[in-house]
Amino acid sequence: MPDGPRLRALEERHAALERQISEEDARPRPDEAALTRLKLEKLKLKEEMERLRKN
């Protein structure tokens, strides 16, 4: 699979974003703008991973 390394890199970034989202959400007063930005980036990565898996 030629996209294997790319897919693994996306999966690692996706996991890192999940950790960042959890950390931000656990704060007493989470930054909603940051959460929104992180979640959108995570969604884009998920869509890219799905696209790569289908090819």
PDB file of N, CA, C and O in Angstrom:
ATOM      1  N   MET A   1       0.854  -1.179   0.000  1.00  0.00           N
ATOM      2  CA  MET A   1       0.000   0.000   0.000  1.00  0.00           C
ATOM      3  C   MET A   1       0.900   1.242   0.000  1.00  0.00           C
ATOM      4  O   MET A   1       1.597   1.495   0.982  1.00  0.00           O
ATOM      5  N   PRO A   2       0.891   2.000  -1.067  1.00  0.00           N
ATOM      6  CA  PRO A   2       1.761   3.168  -1.145  1.00  0.00           C
ATOM      7  C   PRO A   2       1.410   4.258  -0.138  1.00  0.00           C
ATOM      8  O   PRO A   2       2.277   5.050   0.231  1.00  0.00           O
ATOM      9  N   ASP A   3       0.176   4.315   0.309  1.00  0.00           N
ATOM     10  CA  ASP A   3      -0.251   5.356   1.250  1.00  0.00           C
ATOM     11  C   ASP A   3      -0.097   4.921   2.700  1.00  0.00           C
ATOM     12  O   ASP A   3      -0.528   5.641   3.601  1.00  0.00           O
ATOM     13  N   GLY A   4       0.504   3.768   2.948  1.00  0.00           N
ATOM     14  CA  GLY A   4       0.660   3.252   4.305  1.00  0.00           C
ATOM     15  C   GLY A   4       1.321   4.230   5.253  1.00  0.00           C
ATOM     16  O   GLY A   4       0.762   4.517   6.312  1.00  0.00           O
ATOM     17  N   PRO A   5       2.501   4.758   4.913  1.00  0.00           N
ATOM     18  CA  PRO A   5       3.147   5.717   5.824  1.00  0.00           C
ATOM     19  C   PRO A   5       2.308   6.985   6.026  1.00  0.00           C
ATOM     20  O   PRO A   5       2.256   7.527   7.130  1.00  0.00           O
ATOM     21  N   ARG A   6       1.668   7.443   4.985  1.00  0.00           N
ATOM     22  CA  ARG A   6       0.817   8.639   5.087  1.00  0.00           C
ATOM     23  C   ARG A   6      -0.362   8.359   6.017  1.00  0.00           C
ATOM     24  O   ARG A   6      -0.713   9.191   6.853  1.00  0.00           O
ATOM     25  N   LEU A   7      -0.969   7.183   5.866  1.00  0.00           N
ATOM     26  CA  LEU A   7      -2.109   6.815   6.701  1.00  0.00           C
ATOM     27  C   LEU A   7      -1.682   6.720   8.167  1.00  0.00           C
ATOM     28  O   LEU A   7      -2.396   7.193   9.052  1.00  0.00           O
ATOM     29  N   ARG A   8      -0.540   6.121   8.423  1.00  0.00           N
ATOM     30  CA  ARG A   8      -0.052   6.018   9.806  1.00  0.00           C
ATOM     31  C   ARG A   8       0.207   7.403  10.400  1.00  0.00           C
ATOM     32  O   ARG A   8      -0.107   7.648  11.564  1.00  0.00           O
ATOM     33  N   ALA A   9       0.768   8.290   9.619  1.00  0.00           N
ATOM     34  CA  ALA A   9       1.022   9.655  10.096  1.00  0.00           C
ATOM     35  C   ALA A   9      -0.294  10.359  10.431  1.00  0.00           C
ATOM     36  O   ALA A   9      -0.391  11.061  11.438  1.00  0.00           O
ATOM     37  N   LEU A  10      -1.297  10.167   9.586  1.00  0.00           N
ATOM     38  CA  LEU A  10      -2.608  10.774   9.850  1.00  0.00           C
ATOM     39  C   LEU A  10      -3.234  10.185  11.106  1.00  0.00           C
ATOM     40  O   LEU A  10      -3.827  10.910  11.904  1.00  0.00           O
ATOM     41  N   GLU A  11      -3.105   8.870  11.287  1.00  0.00           N
ATOM     42  CA  GLU A  11      -3.655   8.216  12.482  1.00  0.00           C
ATOM     43  C   GLU A  11      -2.986   8.740  13.743  1.00  0.00           C
ATOM     44  O   GLU A  11      -3.650   8.951  14.758  1.00  0.00           O
ATOM     45  N   GLU A  12      -1.667   8.953  13.685  1.00  0.00           N
ATOM     46  CA  GLU A  12      -0.947   9.485  14.846  1.00  0.00           C
ATOM     47  C   GLU A  12      -1.400  10.908  15.155  1.00  0.00           C
ATOM     48  O   GLU A  12      -1.602  11.258  16.317  1.00  0.00           O
ATOM     49  N   ARG A  13      -1.558  11.721  14.127  1.00  0.00           N
ATOM     50  CA  ARG A  13      -2.016  13.103  14.328  1.00  0.00           C
ATOM     51  C   ARG A  13      -3.443  13.110  14.873  1.00  0.00           C
ATOM     52  O   ARG A  13      -3.775  13.925  15.734  1.00  0.00           O
ATOM     53  N   HIS A  14      -4.281  12.208  14.377  1.00  0.00           N
ATOM     54  CA  HIS A  14      -5.665  12.086  14.832  1.00  0.00           C
ATOM     55  C   HIS A  14      -5.688  11.754  16.331  1.00  0.00           C
ATOM     56  O   HIS A  14      -6.457  12.344  17.090  1.00  0.00           O
ATOM     57  N   ALA A  15      -4.846  10.813  16.747  1.00  0.00           N
ATOM     58  CA  ALA A  15      -4.777  10.437  18.162  1.00  0.00           C
ATOM     59  C   ALA A  15      -4.276  11.606  19.017  1.00  0.00           C
ATOM     60  O   ALA A  15      -4.768  11.828  20.124  1.00  0.00           O
ATOM     61  N   ALA A  16      -3.304  12.340  18.502  1.00  0.00           N
ATOM     62  CA  ALA A  16      -2.794  13.496  19.233  1.00  0.00           C
ATOM     63  C   ALA A  16      -3.878  14.557  19.403  1.00  0.00           C
ATOM     64  O   ALA A  16      -3.996  15.171  20.464  1.00  0.00           O
ATOM     65  N   LEU A  17      -4.658  14.766  18.362  1.00  0.00           N
ATOM     66  CA  LEU A  17      -5.761  15.736  18.452  1.00  0.00           C
ATOM     67  C   LEU A  17      -6.791  15.274  19.468  1.00  0.00           C
ATOM     68  O   LEU A  17      -7.334  16.089  20.214  1.00  0.00           O
ATOM     69  N   GLU A  18      -7.067  13.986  19.508  1.00  0.00           N
ATOM     70  CA  GLU A  18      -8.025  13.446  20.480  1.00  0.00           C
ATOM     71  C   GLU A  18      -7.542  13.736  21.902  1.00  0.00           C
ATOM     72  O   GLU A  18      -8.335  14.103  22.770  1.00  0.00           O
ATOM     73  N   ARG A  19      -6.245  13.571  22.132  1.00  0.00           N
ATOM     74  CA  ARG A  19      -5.685  13.875  23.457  1.00  0.00           C
ATOM     75  C   ARG A  19      -5.806  15.362  23.772  1.00  0.00           C
ATOM     76  O   ARG A  19      -6.167  15.734  24.889  1.00  0.00           O
ATOM     77  N   GLN A  20      -5.507  16.209  22.794  1.00  0.00           N
ATOM     78  CA  GLN A  20      -5.604  17.655  23.009  1.00  0.00           C
ATOM     79  C   GLN A  20      -7.047  18.055  23.323  1.00  0.00           C
ATOM     80  O   GLN A  20      -7.289  18.883  24.201  1.00  0.00           O
ATOM     81  N   ILE A  21      -7.993  17.468  22.608  1.00  0.00           N
ATOM     82  CA  ILE A  21      -9.409  17.771  22.833  1.00  0.00           C
ATOM     83  C   ILE A  21      -9.803  17.352  24.245  1.00  0.00           C
ATOM     84  O   ILE A  21     -10.486  18.098  24.947  1.00  0.00           O
ATOM     85  N   SER A  22      -9.381  16.174  24.660  1.00  0.00           N
ATOM     86  CA  SER A  22      -9.706  15.683  26.003  1.00  0.00           C
ATOM     87  C   SER A  22      -9.108  16.583  27.077  1.00  0.00           C
ATOM     88  O   SER A  22      -9.762  16.901  28.071  1.00  0.00           O
ATOM     89  N   GLU A  23      -7.855  16.990  26.865  1.00  0.00           N
ATOM     90  CA  GLU A  23      -7.197  17.870  27.837  1.00  0.00           C
ATOM     91  C   GLU A  23      -7.905  19.223  27.933  1.00  0.00           C
ATOM     92  O   GLU A  23      -8.134  19.740  29.026  1.00  0.00           O
ATOM     93  N   GLU A  24      -8.239  19.776  26.794  1.00  0.00           N
ATOM     94  CA  GLU A  24      -8.911  21.081  26.787  1.00  0.00           C
ATOM     95  C   GLU A  24     -10.292  20.971  27.419  1.00  0.00           C
ATOM     96  O   GLU A  24     -10.702  21.847  28.181  1.00  0.00           O
ATOM     97  N   ASP A  25     -10.998  19.912  27.109  1.00  0.00           N
ATOM     98  CA  ASP A  25     -12.354  19.709  27.624  1.00  0.00           C
ATOM     99  C   ASP A  25     -12.348  19.486  29.138  1.00  0.00           C
ATOM    100  O   ASP A  25     -13.338  19.778  29.809  1.00  0.00           O
ATOM    101  N   ALA A  26     -11.243  18.971  29.678  1.00  0.00           N
ATOM    102  CA  ALA A  26     -11.153  18.686  31.107  1.00  0.00           C
ATOM    103  C   ALA A  26     -10.834  19.940  31.930  1.00  0.00           C
ATOM    104  O   ALA A  26     -10.953  19.929  33.155  1.00  0.00           O
ATOM    105  N   ARG A  27     -10.435  21.006  31.258  1.00  0.00           N
ATOM    106  CA  ARG A  27     -10.132  22.245  31.978  1.00  0.00           C
ATOM    107  C   ARG A  27     -11.410  22.803  32.602  1.00  0.00           C
ATOM    108  O   ARG A  27     -12.507  22.564  32.099  1.00  0.00           O
ATOM    109  N   PRO A  28     -11.263  23.545  33.695  1.00  0.00           N
ATOM    110  CA  PRO A  28     -12.448  24.142  34.334  1.00  0.00           C
ATOM    111  C   PRO A  28     -13.236  25.049  33.383  1.00  0.00           C
ATOM    112  O   PRO A  28     -14.467  25.069  33.415  1.00  0.00           O
ATOM    113  N   ARG A  29     -12.523  25.797  32.539  1.00  0.00           N
ATOM    114  CA  ARG A  29     -13.190  26.680  31.578  1.00  0.00           C
ATOM    115  C   ARG A  29     -12.562  26.450  30.211  1.00  0.00           C
ATOM    116  O   ARG A  29     -11.672  27.196  29.803  1.00  0.00           O
ATOM    117  N   PRO A  30     -13.021  25.418  29.496  1.00  0.00           N
ATOM    118  CA  PRO A  30     -12.428  25.101  28.190  1.00  0.00           C
ATOM    119  C   PRO A  30     -12.582  26.245  27.196  1.00  0.00           C
ATOM    120  O   PRO A  30     -13.574  26.974  27.212  1.00  0.00           O
ATOM    121  N   ASP A  31     -11.605  26.385  26.353  1.00  0.00           N
ATOM    122  CA  ASP A  31     -11.629  27.387  25.288  1.00  0.00           C
ATOM    123  C   ASP A  31     -12.459  26.805  24.138  1.00  0.00           C
ATOM    124  O   ASP A  31     -11.991  25.938  23.400  1.00  0.00           O
ATOM    125  N   GLU A  32     -13.673  27.285  23.998  1.00  0.00           N
ATOM    126  CA  GLU A  32     -14.594  26.738  22.996  1.00  0.00           C
ATOM    127  C   GLU A  32     -14.072  26.929  21.572  1.00  0.00           C
ATOM    128  O   GLU A  32     -14.259  26.054  20.726  1.00  0.00           O
ATOM    129  N   ALA A  33     -13.430  28.042  21.302  1.00  0.00           N
ATOM    130  CA  ALA A  33     -12.881  28.283  19.963  1.00  0.00           C
ATOM    131  C   ALA A  33     -11.784  27.276  19.653  1.00  0.00           C
ATOM    132  O   ALA A  33     -11.716  26.748  18.543  1.00  0.00           O
ATOM    133  N   ALA A  34     -10.931  27.012  20.625  1.00  0.00           N
ATOM    134  CA  ALA A  34      -9.863  26.024  20.432  1.00  0.00           C
ATOM    135  C   ALA A  34     -10.461  24.634  20.230  1.00  0.00           C
ATOM    136  O   ALA A  34     -10.012  23.882  19.365  1.00  0.00           O
ATOM    137  N   LEU A  35     -11.467  24.296  21.025  1.00  0.00           N
ATOM    138  CA  LEU A  35     -12.114  22.987  20.881  1.00  0.00           C
ATOM    139  C   LEU A  35     -12.720  22.832  19.484  1.00  0.00           C
ATOM    140  O   LEU A  35     -12.581  21.785  18.852  1.00  0.00           O
ATOM    141  N   THR A  36     -13.377  23.856  19.019  1.00  0.00           N
ATOM    142  CA  THR A  36     -13.986  23.814  17.687  1.00  0.00           C
ATOM    143  C   THR A  36     -12.928  23.626  16.615  1.00  0.00           C
ATOM    144  O   THR A  36     -13.098  22.819  15.701  1.00  0.00           O
ATOM    145  N   ARG A  37     -11.833  24.371  16.726  1.00  0.00           N
ATOM    146  CA  ARG A  37     -10.745  24.265  15.748  1.00  0.00           C
ATOM    147  C   ARG A  37     -10.137  22.847  15.761  1.00  0.00           C
ATOM    148  O   ARG A  37      -9.905  22.255  14.707  1.00  0.00           O
ATOM    149  N   LEU A  38      -9.886  22.319  16.958  1.00  0.00           N
ATOM    150  CA  LEU A  38      -9.306  20.980  17.078  1.00  0.00           C
ATOM    151  C   LEU A  38     -10.244  19.907  16.521  1.00  0.00           C
ATOM    152  O   LEU A  38      -9.807  18.975  15.845  1.00  0.00           O
ATOM    153  N   LYS A  39     -11.526  20.051  16.812  1.00  0.00           N
ATOM    154  CA  LYS A  39     -12.498  19.061  16.331  1.00  0.00           C
ATOM    155  C   LYS A  39     -12.635  19.100  14.808  1.00  0.00           C
ATOM    156  O   LYS A  39     -12.783  18.059  14.169  1.00  0.00           O
ATOM    157  N   LEU A  40     -12.587  20.292  14.233  1.00  0.00           N
ATOM    158  CA  LEU A  40     -12.650  20.397  12.775  1.00  0.00           C
ATOM    159  C   LEU A  40     -11.420  19.775  12.125  1.00  0.00           C
ATOM    160  O   LEU A  40     -11.525  19.085  11.111  1.00  0.00           O
ATOM    161  N   GLU A  41     -10.265  20.021  12.711  1.00  0.00           N
ATOM    162  CA  GLU A  41      -9.038  19.424  12.176  1.00  0.00           C
ATOM    163  C   GLU A  41      -9.093  17.903  12.283  1.00  0.00           C
ATOM    164  O   GLU A  41      -8.690  17.193  11.362  1.00  0.00           O
ATOM    165  N   LYS A  42      -9.590  17.416  13.406  1.00  0.00           N
ATOM    166  CA  LYS A  42      -9.716  15.968  13.608  1.00  0.00           C
ATOM    167  C   LYS A  42     -10.673  15.361  12.576  1.00  0.00           C
ATOM    168  O   LYS A  42     -10.408  14.288  12.034  1.00  0.00           O
ATOM    169  N   LEU A  43     -11.770  16.043  12.311  1.00  0.00           N
ATOM    170  CA  LEU A  43     -12.729  15.561  11.318  1.00  0.00           C
ATOM    171  C   LEU A  43     -12.106  15.514   9.929  1.00  0.00           C
ATOM    172  O   LEU A  43     -12.315  14.554   9.187  1.00  0.00           O
ATOM    173  N   LYS A  44     -11.350  16.532   9.577  1.00  0.00           N
ATOM    174  CA  LYS A  44     -10.685  16.544   8.266  1.00  0.00           C
ATOM    175  C   LYS A  44      -9.705  15.385   8.144  1.00  0.00           C
ATOM    176  O   LYS A  44      -9.612  14.748   7.095  1.00  0.00           O
ATOM    177  N   LEU A  45      -8.974  15.113   9.225  1.00  0.00           N
ATOM    178  CA  LEU A  45      -8.048  13.986   9.211  1.00  0.00           C
ATOM    179  C   LEU A  45      -8.799  12.668   9.046  1.00  0.00           C
ATOM    180  O   LEU A  45      -8.370  11.791   8.297  1.00  0.00           O
ATOM    181  N   LYS A  46      -9.910  12.536   9.741  1.00  0.00           N
ATOM    182  CA  LYS A  46     -10.706  11.313   9.644  1.00  0.00           C
ATOM    183  C   LYS A  46     -11.187  11.101   8.206  1.00  0.00           C
ATOM    184  O   LYS A  46     -11.134   9.988   7.684  1.00  0.00           O
ATOM    185  N   GLU A  47     -11.651  12.168   7.580  1.00  0.00           N
ATOM    186  CA  GLU A  47     -12.117  12.068   6.196  1.00  0.00           C
ATOM    187  C   GLU A  47     -10.979  11.677   5.259  1.00  0.00           C
ATOM    188  O   GLU A  47     -11.171  10.872   4.348  1.00  0.00           O
ATOM    189  N   GLU A  48      -9.795  12.247   5.482  1.00  0.00           N
ATOM    190  CA  GLU A  48      -8.629  11.914   4.663  1.00  0.00           C
ATOM    191  C   GLU A  48      -8.226  10.456   4.865  1.00  0.00           C
ATOM    192  O   GLU A  48      -7.876   9.768   3.907  1.00  0.00           O
ATOM    193  N   MET A  49      -8.274   9.986   6.113  1.00  0.00           N
ATOM    194  CA  MET A  49      -7.935   8.582   6.390  1.00  0.00           C
ATOM    195  C   MET A  49      -8.923   7.648   5.681  1.00  0.00           C
ATOM    196  O   MET A  49      -8.517   6.647   5.091  1.00  0.00           O
ATOM    197  N   GLU A  50     -10.192   7.969   5.738  1.00  0.00           N
ATOM    198  CA  GLU A  50     -11.196   7.143   5.068  1.00  0.00           C
ATOM    199  C   GLU A  50     -10.977   7.122   3.563  1.00  0.00           C
ATOM    200  O   GLU A  50     -11.132   6.087   2.915  1.00  0.00           O
ATOM    201  N   ARG A  51     -10.617   8.269   3.019  1.00  0.00           N
ATOM    202  CA  ARG A  51     -10.352   8.343   1.575  1.00  0.00           C
ATOM    203  C   ARG A  51      -9.166   7.455   1.198  1.00  0.00           C
ATOM    204  O   ARG A  51      -9.211   6.736   0.200  1.00  0.00           O
ATOM    205  N   LEU A  52      -8.114   7.512   2.000  1.00  0.00           N
ATOM    206  CA  LEU A  52      -6.935   6.693   1.722  1.00  0.00           C
ATOM    207  C   LEU A  52      -7.235   5.193   1.859  1.00  0.00           C
ATOM    208  O   LEU A  52      -6.713   4.380   1.096  1.00  0.00           O
ATOM    209  N   ARG A  53      -8.059   4.842   2.813  1.00  0.00           N
ATOM    210  CA  ARG A  53      -8.407   3.428   3.035  1.00  0.00           C
ATOM    211  C   ARG A  53      -9.223   2.861   1.875  1.00  0.00           C
ATOM    212  O   ARG A  53      -9.126   1.671   1.575  1.00  0.00           O
ATOM    213  N   LYS A  54     -10.012   3.686   1.232  1.00  0.00           N
ATOM    214  CA  LYS A  54     -10.853   3.227   0.126  1.00  0.00           C
ATOM    215  C   LYS A  54     -10.063   3.021  -1.156  1.00  0.00           C
ATOM    216  O   LYS A  54     -10.502   2.284  -2.038  1.00  0.00           O
ATOM    217  N   ASN A  55      -8.909   3.656  -1.272  1.00  0.00           N
ATOM    218  CA  ASN A  55      -8.097   3.543  -2.494  1.00  0.00           C
ATOM    219  C   ASN A  55      -7.164   2.379  -2.449  1.00  0.00           C
ATOM    220  O   ASN A  55      -6.416   2.149  -3.399  1.00  0.00           O
TER     221      ASN A  55
END
